Amino acid sequence: MPLPSVRLTAALAGLVLVGGLAAAAAGPAKDTHDDISAQRQLISAQLVTLREQVEIARQTRDLAQQQLKVAEQTRDLAMDTRDRTAALERLGVQLRDVATSTDAKAGRVTELTTRLLALAAEILAVAKETERHAQSLDTKTGGPVP
């Protein structure tokens, strides 16, 4: 039968061994907990960044929609100017034809000239507005519109 001191020593050695194993297992568990905590912080930071990117994308979309509206207005003004210019050309042709005909048509020439001058004034106003609009668009977009 072993001596009581040997038993006590064996029991103490066993306790030390069990304590050592527990400490060895607890170390990696703490490291794993620290890794998970760090990953949570990284994911939170990524989520904040993603939300900021979504907001920037929304702002970019809104700006693009505004630019599209400006471009549509400019197109509409250009089409109106084109139509008015075509009308001016037709009046010019009519004026030329009237001017080459007889003196009896002098009253018609005066009427057409008056209409032509009024239309020219309108076209000039539209052209100036189109130029201001294009300059505004250039300022907003950073360059001339192709």
ChimeraX commands (.cxc) that place a marker at each C-alpha (Angstrom):
marker #1 position 0.00,0.00,0.00 radius 0.5
marker #1 position 1.37,3.38,-1.00 radius 0.5
marker #1 position 2.27,5.83,1.62 radius 0.5
marker #1 position -0.06,8.70,2.37 radius 0.5
marker #1 position 2.50,11.28,1.25 radius 0.5
marker #1 position 2.84,9.54,-2.12 radius 0.5
marker #1 position -0.93,9.61,-2.50 radius 0.5
marker #1 position -1.03,13.22,-1.57 radius 0.5
marker #1 position 1.77,14.02,-4.00 radius 0.5
marker #1 position 0.02,12.07,-6.78 radius 0.5
marker #1 position -3.26,13.84,-6.03 radius 0.5
marker #1 position -1.54,17.23,-6.08 radius 0.5
marker #1 position 0.26,16.37,-9.31 radius 0.5
marker #1 position -3.09,15.31,-10.81 radius 0.5
marker #1 position -4.68,18.58,-9.73 radius 0.5
marker #1 position -1.80,20.56,-11.20 radius 0.5
marker #1 position -2.09,18.55,-14.42 radius 0.5
marker #1 position -5.87,19.17,-14.62 radius 0.5
marker #1 position -5.34,22.89,-13.85 radius 0.5
marker #1 position -2.64,23.12,-16.55 radius 0.5
marker #1 position -4.91,21.49,-19.11 radius 0.5
marker #1 position -7.74,23.87,-18.18 radius 0.5
marker #1 position -5.44,26.88,-18.53 radius 0.5
marker #1 position -4.16,25.60,-21.88 radius 0.5
marker #1 position -7.74,25.26,-23.13 radius 0.5
marker #1 position -8.79,28.70,-21.79 radius 0.5
marker #1 position -5.97,30.56,-23.61 radius 0.5
marker #1 position -7.16,29.71,-27.15 radius 0.5
marker #1 position -10.78,30.30,-26.10 radius 0.5
marker #1 position -9.86,33.87,-25.05 radius 0.5
marker #1 position -7.99,34.41,-28.33 radius 0.5
marker #1 position -11.02,33.15,-30.25 radius 0.5
marker #1 position -13.26,35.53,-28.32 radius 0.5
marker #1 position -10.88,38.41,-29.12 radius 0.5
marker #1 position -10.88,37.43,-32.83 radius 0.5
marker #1 position -14.68,37.37,-32.92 radius 0.5
marker #1 position -14.82,40.78,-31.25 radius 0.5
marker #1 position -12.36,42.23,-33.78 radius 0.5
marker #1 position -14.39,40.74,-36.66 radius 0.5
marker #1 position -17.57,42.29,-35.29 radius 0.5
marker #1 position -15.88,45.69,-35.20 radius 0.5
marker #1 position -14.66,45.26,-38.78 radius 0.5
marker #1 position -18.12,44.23,-39.97 radius 0.5
marker #1 position -19.66,47.23,-38.21 radius 0.5
marker #1 position -17.17,49.55,-39.92 radius 0.5
marker #1 position -17.89,47.90,-43.28 radius 0.5
marker #1 position -21.63,48.39,-42.73 radius 0.5
marker #1 position -21.11,52.11,-42.02 radius 0.5
marker #1 position -19.00,52.41,-45.18 radius 0.5
marker #1 position -21.62,50.56,-47.23 radius 0.5
marker #1 position -24.38,52.83,-45.95 radius 0.5
marker #1 position -22.30,55.90,-46.87 radius 0.5
marker #1 position -21.71,54.46,-50.35 radius 0.5
marker #1 position -25.45,53.87,-50.80 radius 0.5
marker #1 position -26.14,57.49,-49.82 radius 0.5
marker #1 position -23.52,58.74,-52.27 radius 0.5
marker #1 position -25.09,56.57,-54.98 radius 0.5
marker #1 position -28.50,58.10,-54.22 radius 0.5
marker #1 position -27.06,61.61,-54.43 radius 0.5
marker #1 position -25.33,60.73,-57.71 radius 0.5
marker #1 position -28.61,59.39,-59.11 radius 0.5
marker #1 position -30.46,62.55,-58.05 radius 0.5
marker #1 position -27.80,64.73,-59.69 radius 0.5
marker #1 position -27.99,62.67,-62.89 radius 0.5
marker #1 position -31.77,63.11,-62.93 radius 0.5
marker #1 position -31.36,66.88,-62.56 radius 0.5
marker #1 position -28.80,66.94,-65.36 radius 0.5
marker #1 position -31.19,64.95,-67.55 radius 0.5
marker #1 position -33.94,67.49,-66.93 radius 0.5
marker #1 position -31.59,70.34,-67.87 radius 0.5
marker #1 position -30.54,68.47,-71.01 radius 0.5
marker #1 position -34.20,67.87,-71.93 radius 0.5
marker #1 position -34.98,71.57,-71.47 radius 0.5
marker #1 position -32.00,72.50,-73.63 radius 0.5
marker #1 position -33.15,70.04,-76.29 radius 0.5
marker #1 position -36.66,71.50,-76.20 radius 0.5
marker #1 position -35.28,75.02,-76.58 radius 0.5
marker #1 position -33.11,73.90,-79.49 radius 0.5
marker #1 position -36.11,72.30,-81.20 radius 0.5
marker #1 position -38.14,75.47,-80.68 radius 0.5
marker #1 position -35.30,77.53,-82.12 radius 0.5
marker #1 position -35.10,75.18,-85.09 radius 0.5
marker #1 position -38.84,75.51,-85.72 radius 0.5
marker #1 position -38.70,79.28,-85.46 radius 0.5
marker #1 position -35.70,79.41,-87.77 radius 0.5
marker #1 position -37.57,77.31,-90.34 radius 0.5
marker #1 position -40.50,79.71,-90.09 radius 0.5
marker #1 position -38.11,82.61,-90.53 radius 0.5
marker #1 position -36.66,80.98,-93.62 radius 0.5
marker #1 position -40.13,80.50,-95.08 radius 0.5
marker #1 position -40.92,84.14,-94.40 radius 0.5
marker #1 position -37.61,85.13,-95.97 radius 0.5
marker #1 position -38.45,83.20,-99.12 radius 0.5
marker #1 position -41.88,84.80,-99.20 radius 0.5
marker #1 position -40.30,88.22,-98.74 radius 0.5
marker #1 position -37.88,87.64,-101.58 radius 0.5
marker #1 position -40.67,86.47,-103.85 radius 0.5
marker #1 position -42.78,89.48,-102.99 radius 0.5
marker #1 position -39.87,91.87,-103.40 radius 0.5
marker #1 position -39.19,90.57,-106.92 radius 0.5
marker #1 position -42.83,90.97,-107.97 radius 0.5
marker #1 position -44.62,94.16,-108.84 radius 0.5
marker #1 position -44.83,97.41,-106.91 radius 0.5
marker #1 position -48.52,96.68,-106.37 radius 0.5
marker #1 position -47.49,94.21,-103.71 radius 0.5
marker #1 position -45.61,96.80,-101.63 radius 0.5
marker #1 position -48.25,96.59,-98.88 radius 0.5
marker #1 position -47.72,92.81,-98.61 radius 0.5
marker #1 position -43.97,93.31,-98.44 radius 0.5
marker #1 position -44.44,95.72,-95.56 radius 0.5
marker #1 position -46.66,93.21,-93.74 radius 0.5
marker #1 position -44.24,90.34,-94.29 radius 0.5
marker #1 position -41.31,92.49,-93.24 radius 0.5
marker #1 position -43.10,93.42,-90.04 radius 0.5
marker #1 position -43.83,89.73,-89.32 radius 0.5
marker #1 position -40.28,88.84,-90.20 radius 0.5
marker #1 position -38.86,91.44,-87.84 radius 0.5
marker #1 position -41.17,90.27,-85.03 radius 0.5
marker #1 position -40.19,86.65,-85.60 radius 0.5
marker #1 position -36.52,87.59,-85.74 radius 0.5
marker #1 position -36.87,89.34,-82.38 radius 0.5
marker #1 position -38.47,86.20,-80.91 radius 0.5
marker #1 position -35.75,83.99,-82.31 radius 0.5
marker #1 position -33.09,86.28,-80.93 radius 0.5
marker #1 position -34.70,86.06,-77.48 radius 0.5
marker #1 position -34.87,82.25,-77.69 radius 0.5
marker #1 position -31.27,82.09,-78.89 radius 0.5
marker #1 position -30.11,84.22,-75.96 radius 0.5
marker #1 position -32.07,82.05,-73.52 radius 0.5
marker #1 position -30.61,78.90,-75.10 radius 0.5
marker #1 position -27.11,80.34,-74.75 radius 0.5
marker #1 position -27.70,81.20,-71.08 radius 0.5
marker #1 position -29.11,77.72,-70.51 radius 0.5
marker #1 position -26.13,76.08,-72.22 radius 0.5
marker #1 position -23.70,78.18,-70.16 radius 0.5
marker #1 position -25.53,77.15,-67.01 radius 0.5
marker #1 position -25.32,73.51,-68.07 radius 0.5
marker #1 position -21.61,73.92,-68.83 radius 0.5
marker #1 position -21.11,75.34,-65.34 radius 0.5
marker #1 position -22.97,72.47,-63.71 radius 0.5
marker #1 position -21.36,69.70,-65.70 radius 0.5
marker #1 position -17.85,71.10,-65.99 radius 0.5
marker #1 position -17.68,71.42,-69.76 radius 0.5
marker #1 position -19.60,72.07,-72.97 radius 0.5
marker #1 position -22.45,69.73,-73.87 radius 0.5
marker #1 position -21.60,67.63,-76.97 radius 0.5
marker link #1:1,2 radius 0.2
marker link #1:2,3 radius 0.2
marker link #1:3,4 radius 0.2
marker link #1:4,5 radius 0.2
marker link #1:5,6 radius 0.2
marker link #1:6,7 radius 0.2
marker link #1:7,8 radius 0.2
marker link #1:8,9 radius 0.2
marker link #1:9,10 radius 0.2
marker link #1:10,11 radius 0.2
marker link #1:11,12 radius 0.2
marker link #1:12,13 radius 0.2
marker link #1:13,14 radius 0.2
marker link #1:14,15 radius 0.2
marker link #1:15,16 radius 0.2
marker link #1:16,17 radius 0.2
marker link #1:17,18 radius 0.2
marker link #1:18,19 radius 0.2
marker link #1:19,20 radius 0.2
marker link #1:20,21 radius 0.2
marker link #1:21,22 radius 0.2
marker link #1:22,23 radius 0.2
marker link #1:23,24 radius 0.2
marker link #1:24,25 radius 0.2
marker link #1:25,26 radius 0.2
marker link #1:26,27 radius 0.2
marker link #1:27,28 radius 0.2
marker link #1:28,29 radius 0.2
marker link #1:29,30 radius 0.2
marker link #1:30,31 radius 0.2
marker link #1:31,32 radius 0.2
marker link #1:32,33 radius 0.2
marker link #1:33,34 radius 0.2
marker link #1:34,35 radius 0.2
marker link #1:35,36 radius 0.2
marker link #1:36,37 radius 0.2
marker link #1:37,38 radius 0.2
marker link #1:38,39 radius 0.2
marker link #1:39,40 radius 0.2
marker link #1:40,41 radius 0.2
marker link #1:41,42 radius 0.2
marker link #1:42,43 radius 0.2
marker link #1:43,44 radius 0.2
marker link #1:44,45 radius 0.2
marker link #1:45,46 radius 0.2
marker link #1:46,47 radius 0.2
marker link #1:47,48 radius 0.2
marker link #1:48,49 radius 0.2
marker link #1:49,50 radius 0.2
marker link #1:50,51 radius 0.2
marker link #1:51,52 radius 0.2
marker link #1:52,53 radius 0.2
marker link #1:53,54 radius 0.2
marker link #1:54,55 radius 0.2
marker link #1:55,56 radius 0.2
marker link #1:56,57 radius 0.2
marker link #1:57,58 radius 0.2
marker link #1:58,59 radius 0.2
marker link #1:59,60 radius 0.2
marker link #1:60,61 radius 0.2
marker link #1:61,62 radius 0.2
marker link #1:62,63 radius 0.2
marker link #1:63,64 radius 0.2
marker link #1:64,65 radius 0.2
marker link #1:65,66 radius 0.2
marker link #1:66,67 radius 0.2
marker link #1:67,68 radius 0.2
marker link #1:68,69 radius 0.2
marker link #1:69,70 radius 0.2
marker link #1:70,71 radius 0.2
marker link #1:71,72 radius 0.2
marker link #1:72,73 radius 0.2
marker link #1:73,74 radius 0.2
marker link #1:74,75 radius 0.2
marker link #1:75,76 radius 0.2
marker link #1:76,77 radius 0.2
marker link #1:77,78 radius 0.2
marker link #1:78,79 radius 0.2
marker link #1:79,80 radius 0.2
marker link #1:80,81 radius 0.2
marker link #1:81,82 radius 0.2
marker link #1:82,83 radius 0.2
marker link #1:83,84 radius 0.2
marker link #1:84,85 radius 0.2
marker link #1:85,86 radius 0.2
marker link #1:86,87 radius 0.2
marker link #1:87,88 radius 0.2
marker link #1:88,89 radius 0.2
marker link #1:89,90 radius 0.2
marker link #1:90,91 radius 0.2
marker link #1:91,92 radius 0.2
marker link #1:92,93 radius 0.2
marker link #1:93,94 radius 0.2
marker link #1:94,95 radius 0.2
marker link #1:95,96 radius 0.2
marker link #1:96,97 radius 0.2
marker link #1:97,98 radius 0.2
marker link #1:98,99 radius 0.2
marker link #1:99,100 radius 0.2
marker link #1:100,101 radius 0.2
marker link #1:101,102 radius 0.2
marker link #1:102,103 radius 0.2
marker link #1:103,104 radius 0.2
marker link #1:104,105 radius 0.2
marker link #1:105,106 radius 0.2
marker link #1:106,107 radius 0.2
marker link #1:107,108 radius 0.2
marker link #1:108,109 radius 0.2
marker link #1:109,110 radius 0.2
marker link #1:110,111 radius 0.2
marker link #1:111,112 radius 0.2
marker link #1:112,113 radius 0.2
marker link #1:113,114 radius 0.2
marker link #1:114,115 radius 0.2
marker link #1:115,116 radius 0.2
marker link #1:116,117 radius 0.2
marker link #1:117,118 radius 0.2
marker link #1:118,119 radius 0.2
marker link #1:119,120 radius 0.2
marker link #1:120,121 radius 0.2
marker link #1:121,122 radius 0.2
marker link #1:122,123 radius 0.2
marker link #1:123,124 radius 0.2
marker link #1:124,125 radius 0.2
marker link #1:125,126 radius 0.2
marker link #1:126,127 radius 0.2
marker link #1:127,128 radius 0.2
marker link #1:128,129 radius 0.2
marker link #1:129,130 radius 0.2
marker link #1:130,131 radius 0.2
marker link #1:131,132 radius 0.2
marker link #1:132,133 radius 0.2
marker link #1:133,134 radius 0.2
marker link #1:134,135 radius 0.2
marker link #1:135,136 radius 0.2
marker link #1:136,137 radius 0.2
marker link #1:137,138 radius 0.2
marker link #1:138,139 radius 0.2
marker link #1:139,140 radius 0.2
marker link #1:140,141 radius 0.2
marker link #1:141,142 radius 0.2
marker link #1:142,143 radius 0.2
marker link #1:143,144 radius 0.2
marker link #1:144,145 radius 0.2
marker link #1:145,146 radius 0.2
view
